[in-house]
């Protein structure tokens, strides 16, 4: 079945980036000159997805404004003869069909996914977390879709991480069934390194069957009075096989301050306008 719908949860409070996120959604934090959420939406589009649901919350209106038309700005750019910038602004508002659903309070990732149930219906769908920017060819979510089409069951994006960092993730216990593909036997949410079943981590991309919705409803409230995706997946595993795919690409965890800086540096170096200047500046810092 062709996957045409994607859910992007964007209702989190972004407390790790306070005070900036007191007035700005963390998904709108710029990577050079482009908001983080733009890269996530673009990844979905490049994977052939044409219907996107963004789960928002209070204080997230800037996301909707970003993907909306901006008549005043377009008129100003047209009047000033700034054709290139005008085309760029218009392209953003025409990227894809985007819907917005409010999550009234942050209750965890599973609850955010559940908000999209009526829109998704009985189709399989993708979930892309805004905290992760992943550069890959083909796009990471397309790699997962390809695995889904082969096995017909839920697929998680996986990445090997240093064992000392596994406490930030869900640790996957799985059986390797082919190159980079694991049949998931268990997921332990944010374990201590000595208690983790592996250093294979579940990261922010998923392809779900609609069965996940009933599993979320059956998920008990966990840590911090929130639903945990590992608990929902444990329930789902009793109903269908779950696979994890070790994607090919470069992931930036922009929910982490250092990961955010890594993304800014790498994207700056690739930027045609400032790349050479940034490279010269970094070389100077190293020399000094």
C-alpha positions as CSV (number, residue, x, y, z in Angstrom):
1,X,0.0,0.0,0.0
2,X,1.3,3.4,-0.9
3,X,2.0,5.7,2.1
4,X,0.7,9.2,1.4
5,X,0.2,10.6,4.9
6,X,2.7,11.7,7.5
7,X,2.3,13.0,11.1
8,X,4.8,15.5,12.5
9,X,4.4,15.9,16.3
10,X,5.2,19.5,17.2
11,X,3.5,20.2,20.5
12,X,6.4,19.8,22.9
13,X,7.4,22.7,25.1
14,X,11.1,22.7,24.1
15,X,12.3,23.3,27.6
16,X,15.9,22.4,26.8
17,X,16.1,25.5,24.7
18,X,14.7,28.0,27.1
19,X,14.6,31.0,27.2
20,X,14.5,31.0,23.3
21,X,11.5,28.7,23.3
22,X,9.6,30.8,25.7
23,X,8.3,32.8,22.7
24,X,9.4,30.6,19.7
25,X,8.5,27.0,18.9
26,X,11.5,24.8,19.0
27,X,10.6,23.5,15.6
28,X,11.2,27.0,14.3
29,X,14.7,27.3,15.6
30,X,16.8,28.2,12.5
31,X,19.4,26.0,10.9
32,X,21.3,28.9,9.3
33,X,18.3,30.6,7.7
34,X,15.8,27.8,7.5
35,X,13.5,26.5,10.4
36,X,14.1,23.0,11.5
37,X,10.6,21.9,10.7
38,X,11.1,22.9,7.0
39,X,13.7,20.1,6.6
40,X,11.4,17.5,8.2
41,X,8.5,18.5,5.9
42,X,10.8,18.5,2.9
43,X,12.0,14.9,3.8
44,X,8.4,13.7,3.8
45,X,7.7,15.4,0.4
46,X,10.8,13.9,-1.2
47,X,9.6,10.4,0.0
48,X,6.4,10.9,-2.0
49,X,4.1,12.0,0.9
50,X,1.6,14.6,-0.1
51,X,-0.6,14.9,3.0
52,X,0.9,16.1,6.2
53,X,-0.6,16.5,9.7
54,X,1.3,18.7,12.1
55,X,0.3,18.2,15.7
56,X,0.7,21.6,17.4
57,X,-0.1,23.2,20.8
58,X,-0.4,26.6,22.4
59,X,2.3,29.0,21.3
60,X,2.9,27.2,18.0
61,X,1.1,29.5,15.6
62,X,4.4,30.5,14.0
63,X,4.6,27.0,12.4
64,X,1.3,27.6,10.7
65,X,2.3,31.1,9.6
66,X,5.5,29.8,8.1
67,X,3.8,27.4,5.7
68,X,1.0,29.8,4.9
69,X,0.8,32.5,2.2
70,X,2.2,35.9,3.1
71,X,0.6,38.5,0.9
72,X,2.2,41.5,2.5
73,X,5.7,40.1,2.3
74,X,5.2,38.9,-1.3
75,X,3.9,42.3,-2.3
76,X,6.9,44.0,-0.7
77,X,9.4,41.6,-2.4
78,X,7.6,42.0,-5.7
79,X,7.7,45.8,-5.4
80,X,11.4,45.8,-4.6
81,X,12.1,43.5,-7.6
82,X,13.5,40.7,-5.3
83,X,12.4,37.9,-7.6
84,X,14.6,35.1,-6.2
85,X,13.3,35.8,-2.6
86,X,9.8,36.1,-3.8
87,X,9.9,32.7,-5.6
88,X,11.4,31.2,-2.4
89,X,8.6,32.5,-0.2
90,X,5.9,31.4,-2.6
91,X,7.4,27.9,-2.9
92,X,7.3,27.4,0.9
93,X,3.5,28.1,1.0
94,X,3.0,25.7,-1.9
95,X,5.2,22.8,-0.7
96,X,2.4,20.4,0.3
97,X,-1.0,20.0,1.7
98,X,-0.6,20.6,5.5
99,X,-3.3,20.2,8.2
100,X,-3.0,21.2,11.8
101,X,-4.4,19.4,14.9
102,X,-4.1,20.8,18.4
103,X,-2.8,18.6,21.3
104,X,-4.3,20.5,24.3
105,X,-1.5,19.4,26.6
106,X,1.7,17.5,26.1
107,X,1.1,13.9,27.1
108,X,3.8,12.2,25.3
109,X,4.5,11.1,21.7
110,X,1.8,8.4,21.6
111,X,-0.9,10.8,22.5
112,X,0.3,13.2,19.8
113,X,0.1,10.4,17.3
114,X,-3.4,9.5,18.5
115,X,-4.6,13.1,17.7
116,X,-4.2,12.3,14.0
117,X,-6.3,9.1,14.0
118,X,-9.4,10.6,12.4
119,X,-7.4,12.1,9.6
120,X,-5.2,9.1,9.0
121,X,-8.1,6.6,9.1
122,X,-7.3,3.0,8.3
123,X,-4.1,3.7,6.2
124,X,-0.5,3.0,7.2
125,X,1.3,6.3,7.8
126,X,4.7,7.9,8.6
127,X,5.7,9.7,11.7
128,X,8.6,12.2,11.6
129,X,9.8,13.9,14.8
130,X,10.9,17.5,14.4
131,X,13.8,17.0,16.8
132,X,15.7,15.0,14.2
133,X,17.0,16.3,10.9
134,X,18.2,13.4,8.9
135,X,20.1,13.8,5.6
136,X,20.0,10.7,3.5
137,X,19.7,9.6,-0.1
138,X,17.0,8.3,-0.5
139,X,15.4,10.2,2.5
140,X,15.3,8.3,5.7
141,X,11.5,8.0,5.8
142,X,11.6,6.6,2.2
143,X,14.1,3.9,3.3
144,X,11.6,2.9,6.1
145,X,8.7,2.9,3.6
146,X,10.6,0.6,1.3
147,X,11.1,-1.8,4.3
148,X,7.4,-1.5,5.1
149,X,6.4,-2.4,1.6
150,X,8.5,-5.6,1.8
151,X,7.3,-6.8,5.2
152,X,3.9,-5.1,5.5
153,X,4.4,-4.3,9.2
154,X,5.5,-1.4,11.4
155,X,9.0,-0.2,10.9
156,X,11.2,2.0,13.2
157,X,14.3,3.9,12.3
158,X,17.3,2.6,14.1
159,X,20.9,3.9,14.7
160,X,23.8,2.5,16.6
161,X,24.9,4.9,19.3
162,X,27.7,4.8,21.9
163,X,26.5,2.7,24.8
164,X,27.0,5.6,27.2
165,X,24.4,7.5,25.3
166,X,21.7,4.8,25.1
167,X,19.9,6.2,28.1
168,X,18.6,9.0,25.8
169,X,16.8,6.5,23.6
170,X,14.7,3.4,23.4
171,X,17.2,0.4,23.2
172,X,16.2,-2.3,20.7
173,X,16.6,-6.0,21.4
174,X,16.2,-7.6,18.0
175,X,17.1,-10.4,15.6
176,X,18.9,-9.5,12.4
177,X,16.8,-10.8,9.5
178,X,18.7,-9.2,6.7
179,X,21.3,-6.4,6.3
180,X,20.3,-3.5,8.5
181,X,16.8,-5.0,9.2
182,X,16.0,-6.3,12.7
183,X,12.9,-8.1,13.9
184,X,12.2,-6.3,17.2
185,X,11.9,-8.5,20.2
186,X,11.8,-5.8,22.9
187,X,12.3,-2.1,23.4
188,X,13.6,-0.7,26.7
189,X,12.9,3.0,27.1
190,X,15.9,5.0,28.2
191,X,17.8,2.2,30.1
192,X,21.0,2.6,32.1
193,X,23.9,1.6,29.8
194,X,24.5,-1.6,31.9
195,X,20.9,-2.6,31.6
196,X,20.4,-1.9,27.9
197,X,19.8,-4.9,25.6
198,X,21.9,-3.3,22.8
199,X,23.3,0.0,21.6
200,X,20.8,0.0,18.7
201,X,18.6,3.0,19.4
202,X,15.1,3.8,18.1
203,X,15.2,7.4,16.7
204,X,12.7,9.8,15.3
205,X,11.2,8.1,12.2
206,X,8.4,5.5,12.1
207,X,6.1,3.9,9.6
208,X,3.0,2.6,11.5
209,X,0.0,0.5,10.6
210,X,-3.3,1.9,11.9
211,X,-3.2,-0.9,14.6
212,X,-1.0,1.5,16.6
213,X,-4.1,3.6,17.5
214,X,-5.8,0.9,19.6
215,X,-2.4,0.1,21.2
216,X,-2.0,3.7,22.2
217,X,-5.4,3.7,23.8
218,X,-4.3,0.7,25.8
219,X,-1.0,2.2,26.9
220,X,-0.7,3.0,30.6
221,X,0.5,6.4,31.8
222,X,4.2,6.2,32.5
223,X,7.1,8.5,33.4
224,X,6.3,12.1,34.0
225,X,2.5,11.3,33.6
226,X,3.1,10.8,29.9
227,X,2.5,7.9,27.5
228,X,5.8,6.3,26.3
229,X,6.1,5.1,22.8
230,X,8.1,2.0,23.9
231,X,5.1,0.9,26.0
232,X,2.8,1.4,23.0
233,X,5.2,-0.6,20.8
234,X,5.3,-3.4,23.4
235,X,1.5,-3.7,23.0
236,X,1.7,-3.5,19.2
237,X,4.3,-6.3,19.1
238,X,1.6,-8.7,20.5
239,X,-0.5,-8.0,17.4
240,X,2.0,-7.7,14.6
241,X,5.7,-8.0,13.9
242,X,7.8,-4.8,14.3
243,X,10.9,-4.2,12.4
244,X,13.8,-1.8,12.9
245,X,15.9,-0.5,10.0
246,X,19.3,0.9,10.5
247,X,19.0,3.8,8.1
248,X,21.7,5.1,5.9
249,X,22.3,8.8,6.4
250,X,23.5,11.6,8.8
251,X,21.2,12.4,11.8
252,X,21.3,15.6,13.8
253,X,19.6,15.6,17.1
254,X,18.5,19.2,17.3
255,X,16.6,18.6,20.5
256,X,20.1,18.6,22.1
257,X,22.1,21.8,22.2
258,X,25.3,20.2,20.9
259,X,23.5,18.4,18.1
260,X,21.9,21.7,17.2
261,X,25.3,23.4,16.9
262,X,26.6,20.4,14.8
263,X,23.7,20.9,12.4
264,X,24.4,24.7,12.1
265,X,28.1,24.1,11.4
266,X,27.6,21.4,8.8
267,X,24.7,23.2,7.0
268,X,26.7,26.5,7.2
269,X,29.7,24.8,5.4
270,X,27.4,23.6,2.6
271,X,25.8,27.1,2.2
272,X,26.9,28.7,-1.1
273,X,26.7,32.2,0.4
274,X,28.7,31.7,3.6
275,X,30.3,28.3,3.3
276,X,33.9,29.5,2.5
277,X,33.8,32.1,5.2
278,X,32.7,29.6,7.8
279,X,35.4,27.2,6.7
280,X,38.1,29.9,6.9
281,X,36.8,31.0,10.3
282,X,36.9,27.4,11.7
283,X,40.4,27.0,10.3
284,X,41.5,30.1,12.0
285,X,40.0,29.0,15.3
286,X,42.0,25.7,15.0
287,X,45.2,27.4,14.2
288,X,44.8,29.9,17.1
